[in-house]
């Protein structure tokens, strides 16, 4: 699907044109360069929130870094959010999404735990998922220290972070050790198989070429086989029943449009409450173009639905 400038929302066109010129698509080499450039932000706090770093010991003895963001004035009985950053499973780190943490934390009092999970160039699936589950365990075990309600743990993320959110909810449901109250997965990266919107898509920020490179890196030796589990590509899940309520949005020019709509429809058909919106003329990660009205609306949509779900959904931890 060739995405013309005329198809884009007028307020997104200028940024879309510039992004296409600067970074038409990612390659393994570009991924390395981008990570090298952004890794200098590791350990920095660019918010008005309290910021801490903690380290979890993995089974192999290595350390997983997690970042904890909380309001400067601590509150009691607030949600605890495991926020999983995006980046095609290959890019970025928690600090790059700090503005989103600040919006949620400042408006709701929530405490955000963001793992610096293993990126696919360093180790493919299931390393990232295992890191996210270990971080969710840490969040569950430290609720008292941060005034978090143990019955209101939330998992959230966009793009690959949305894909990991969906995967982690499937994984947690099946393990039965941790209860999640609700989830947020906006423009999630769910399906390694081609869809109507991901075929020949040349939209800004993320497109077919970038998608293929990233799935190859993330799935490793599994790529192109018949052995890809739903925990790696959640669109492959046969059963979506018993999952937490879902908040989501996507642009109709996004390569992930079709897989997101299909997943949301399947959740709803399985009896899972969904809060979902499609934005016309919007490409991937359009909500980062914060001067555009569509972006403002999408970001407020998340906050408003988060606030609503705070009053409606709770999940006691298994004993």
C-alpha distance (Angstrom), angle and dihedral (degrees) to the residues before:
residue distance angle dihedral
X1 . . .
X2 3.79 . .
X3 3.80 109.4 .
X4 3.80 111.9 -147.8
X5 3.79 124.3 -163.8
X6 3.80 88.6 -114.3
X7 3.81 89.5 61.8
X8 3.80 91.0 57.7
X9 3.77 124.4 86.9
X10 3.85 106.2 -95.8
X11 3.80 92.1 -117.7
X12 3.81 91.3 53.5
X13 3.82 98.3 47.8
X14 3.79 100.2 83.8
X15 3.80 93.7 49.5
X16 3.80 91.1 42.8
X17 3.81 92.2 53.7
X18 3.81 92.4 48.7
X19 3.80 93.3 47.2
X20 3.80 91.5 50.5
X21 3.79 90.3 54.4
X22 3.80 96.3 45.4
X23 3.81 98.3 41.6
X24 3.82 114.4 9.2
X25 3.82 90.8 173.7
X26 3.79 140.0 -25.2
X27 3.79 126.8 -98.3
X28 3.82 129.1 -176.0
X29 3.80 89.2 -99.8
X30 3.79 93.0 49.6
X31 3.79 90.2 47.7
X32 3.81 90.3 56.2
X33 3.81 91.7 48.7
X34 3.81 93.5 47.7
X35 3.80 92.3 48.7
X36 3.77 91.8 48.6
X37 3.80 90.1 51.9
X38 3.80 96.5 46.2
X39 3.81 98.3 39.8
X40 3.81 88.8 78.8
X41 3.82 86.3 75.6
X42 3.79 91.8 63.2
X43 3.80 108.3 120.8
X44 3.82 96.2 16.2
X45 3.79 124.8 120.3
X46 3.81 116.6 -147.0
X47 3.80 96.3 170.3
X48 3.80 138.5 80.1
X49 3.80 88.5 -116.2
X50 3.78 130.4 102.1
X51 3.81 107.9 -97.3
X52 3.79 128.9 -158.4
X53 3.78 135.7 170.1
X54 3.79 122.9 -146.7
X55 3.79 132.4 177.1
X56 3.79 127.3 -136.7
X57 3.79 120.2 -160.1
X58 3.80 112.7 -127.0
X59 3.80 123.5 -146.7
X60 3.82 90.3 -97.6
X61 3.80 91.7 53.3
X62 3.82 96.1 -106.4
X63 3.79 120.9 127.1
X64 3.79 128.6 -110.5
X65 3.80 114.7 -155.9
X66 3.79 118.5 -142.2
X67 3.80 127.2 -174.6
X68 3.80 121.4 -144.8
X69 3.81 119.6 -157.6
X70 3.80 120.0 -173.1
X71 3.83 136.2 164.0
X72 3.79 115.5 -87.8
X73 3.80 88.7 -120.9
X74 3.81 104.0 53.0
X75 3.79 117.2 -134.3
X76 3.79 133.3 -162.0
X77 3.81 130.5 -122.8
X78 3.80 94.9 19.3
X79 3.81 129.4 147.8
X80 3.77 119.4 -94.1
X81 3.80 111.6 -139.0
X82 3.78 125.6 -160.2
X83 3.81 100.2 -156.2
X84 3.80 115.0 -164.6
X85 3.80 114.6 -161.0
X86 3.80 123.4 -132.2
X87 3.79 131.9 -130.2
X88 3.80 107.8 129.2
X89 3.84 90.0 -74.0
X90 3.82 85.1 -75.1
X91 3.80 107.0 69.3
X92 3.78 146.2 52.8
X93 3.79 136.8 18.5
X94 3.83 135.9 -120.9
X95 3.80 96.5 -89.8
X96 3.81 91.2 64.9
X97 3.82 91.0 67.1
X98 3.79 96.5 46.3
X99 3.82 93.9 117.7
X100 3.81 89.6 62.2
X101 3.81 90.5 49.0
X102 3.79 90.1 51.5
X103 3.79 93.9 51.1
X104 3.79 93.3 51.8
X105 3.81 95.8 40.1
X106 3.81 95.8 46.0
X107 3.81 93.9 47.4
X108 3.80 99.2 41.0
X109 3.81 107.3 20.7
X110 3.80 90.1 -121.0
X111 3.79 121.8 156.1
X112 3.81 114.2 -130.2
X113 3.80 123.7 -148.5
X114 3.81 111.8 -169.6
X115 3.82 120.4 -174.5
X116 3.79 122.6 -146.5
X117 3.79 87.5 -141.0
X118 3.80 125.2 -169.6
X119 3.80 110.8 -81.5
X120 3.77 119.1 -136.3
X121 3.84 97.9 -111.8
X122 3.81 86.5 61.3
X123 3.81 96.0 43.3
X124 3.83 130.9 -15.6
X125 3.80 129.4 -133.6
X126 3.01 130.9 -12.3
X127 3.82 94.4 30.6
X128 3.82 95.8 79.6
X129 3.80 93.3 46.4
X130 3.80 92.1 48.8
X131 3.81 90.2 50.4
X132 3.80 90.9 50.7
X133 3.79 92.6 49.7
X134 3.82 91.1 49.3
X135 3.81 88.1 51.4
X136 3.80 90.8 49.9
X137 3.82 88.7 52.4
X138 3.81 89.1 51.4
X139 3.80 90.8 50.7
X140 3.81 91.6 49.9
X141 3.81 91.1 49.6
X142 3.84 95.5 48.8
X143 3.80 102.6 45.8
X144 3.81 94.7 113.3
X145 3.81 92.9 55.6
X146 3.81 92.6 58.3
X147 3.80 102.8 34.6
X148 3.80 91.2 -107.7
X149 3.77 121.6 157.8
X150 3.79 106.8 -118.5
X151 3.81 88.3 -147.6
X152 3.80 94.7 55.4
X153 3.77 109.0 61.1
X154 3.80 112.8 151.1
X155 3.82 131.6 -166.5
X156 3.81 118.0 -152.7
X157 3.78 142.5 169.2
X158 3.77 146.5 131.8
X159 3.80 132.0 -122.1
X160 3.83 107.1 -14.8
X161 3.80 86.2 1.0
X162 3.79 86.6 57.5
X163 3.79 89.9 49.5
X164 3.79 90.5 51.1
X165 3.81 89.2 46.4
X166 3.80 90.9 56.4
X167 3.81 91.7 43.6
X168 3.80 93.0 48.0
X169 3.80 91.8 51.1
X170 3.81 90.3 52.2
X171 3.80 89.9 47.0
X172 3.81 94.2 47.3
X173 3.82 91.9 46.4
X174 3.79 91.3 52.9
X175 3.82 95.5 44.6
X176 3.80 92.5 47.6
X177 3.81 94.7 -153.3
X178 3.82 101.7 108.6
X179 3.81 128.5 37.4
X180 3.81 119.5 -144.9
X181 3.82 118.8 -158.0
X182 3.82 98.3 -157.0
X183 3.79 140.5 -23.4
X184 3.80 138.7 -136.5
X185 3.81 119.7 -153.7
X186 3.80 114.2 163.5
X187 3.83 119.8 -172.2
X188 3.82 87.6 -12.8
X189 3.82 124.4 -161.3
X190 3.80 99.0 -129.2
X191 3.80 111.8 142.7
X192 3.80 129.5 60.1
X193 3.81 89.0 -173.3
X194 3.82 121.8 83.7
X195 3.80 117.4 -94.4
X196 3.80 131.9 -172.6
X197 3.80 92.4 -93.5
X198 3.82 97.7 39.1
X199 3.82 95.8 54.4
X200 3.82 114.5 98.7
X201 3.79 91.2 -16.7
X202 3.82 113.1 161.3
X203 3.81 99.3 176.8
X204 3.82 121.1 145.3
X205 3.82 122.4 -88.7
X206 3.82 95.3 13.2
X207 3.78 130.7 23.8
X208 3.80 144.1 152.1
X209 3.81 95.4 -72.6
X210 3.80 93.6 50.0
X211 3.77 90.4 45.3
X212 3.79 94.5 54.1
X213 3.81 93.1 47.3
X214 3.80 91.3 50.2
X215 3.79 96.8 46.8
X216 3.81 90.0 49.4
X217 3.80 90.2 53.4
X218 3.79 94.8 44.1
X219 3.80 98.4 45.8
X220 3.80 95.5 39.6
X221 3.80 111.2 177.9
X222 3.81 90.1 2.3
X223 3.80 92.7 65.4
X224 3.79 112.5 116.6
X225 3.82 93.8 7.1
X226 3.79 131.2 113.5
X227 3.81 90.9 -119.7
X228 3.81 100.7 80.6
X229 3.82 110.1 130.2
X230 3.79 125.8 -145.0
X231 3.81 88.7 -115.4
X232 3.82 86.4 67.4
X233 3.81 98.5 38.8
X234 3.83 109.0 18.3
X235 3.82 93.2 -164.6
X236 3.81 85.2 73.9
X237 3.81 93.1 62.5
X238 3.79 113.1 120.5
X239 3.79 96.1 -160.8
X240 3.82 123.7 42.8
X241 3.78 96.8 167.0
X242 3.78 120.6 121.8
X243 3.79 94.5 28.4
X244 3.82 122.7 135.5
X245 3.83 121.4 -96.5
X246 3.80 113.3 -78.1
X247 3.82 132.6 -135.6
X248 3.80 113.8 -166.8
X249 3.79 146.7 148.9
X250 3.80 136.1 -177.2
X251 3.81 139.9 179.6
X252 3.79 118.4 -116.0
X253 3.83 91.7 -127.6
X254 3.80 93.1 53.8
X255 3.83 117.6 111.1
X256 3.82 85.0 -131.3
X257 3.82 93.9 55.6
X258 3.82 97.1 100.1
X259 3.79 96.6 42.9
X260 3.82 91.4 47.0
X261 3.81 94.4 50.1
X262 3.81 91.0 46.0
X263 3.81 92.7 48.8
X264 3.80 93.2 47.9
X265 3.82 90.9 48.4
X266 3.80 90.2 50.3
X267 3.81 91.8 48.9
X268 3.80 90.8 51.4
X269 3.81 91.3 47.5
X270 3.82 88.0 52.1
X271 3.79 91.5 56.2
X272 3.82 97.0 -101.5
X273 3.84 113.9 140.1
X274 3.81 110.2 -119.3
X275 3.81 132.9 -166.4
X276 3.77 106.3 -166.8
X277 3.79 140.6 161.2
X278 3.81 134.6 -177.0
X279 3.82 119.3 -149.3
X280 3.79 116.0 -150.3
X281 3.79 117.3 -137.6
X282 3.80 92.4 15.9
X283 3.80 126.3 129.8
X284 3.80 128.2 -161.4
X285 3.82 117.1 -50.5
X286 3.81 91.4 2.4
X287 3.80 89.8 150.5
X288 3.81 88.0 74.1
X289 3.83 89.2 67.9
X290 3.78 87.4 81.6
X291 3.82 96.0 179.4
X292 3.83 90.6 66.3
X293 3.80 119.7 91.1
X294 3.81 90.7 -134.6
X295 3.80 89.7 57.5
X296 3.79 92.8 48.2
X297 3.79 90.2 49.6
X298 3.82 93.4 48.6
X299 3.79 94.2 48.7
X300 3.82 91.1 47.5
X301 3.81 89.2 47.3
X302 3.81 88.8 60.2
X303 3.80 93.8 47.7
X304 3.80 94.6 45.7
X305 3.79 93.2 49.3
X306 3.80 91.4 43.8
X307 3.81 88.8 55.4
X308 3.79 91.0 48.3
X309 3.82 93.7 48.4
X310 3.81 89.3 49.2
X311 3.80 87.5 65.9
X312 3.79 96.9 42.6
X313 3.80 113.3 36.2
X314 3.79 130.4 60.6
X315 3.78 132.3 156.6
X316 3.79 121.8 -166.4
X317 3.77 115.9 -139.7
X318 3.83 116.9 -108.2
X319 3.77 113.3 -103.1
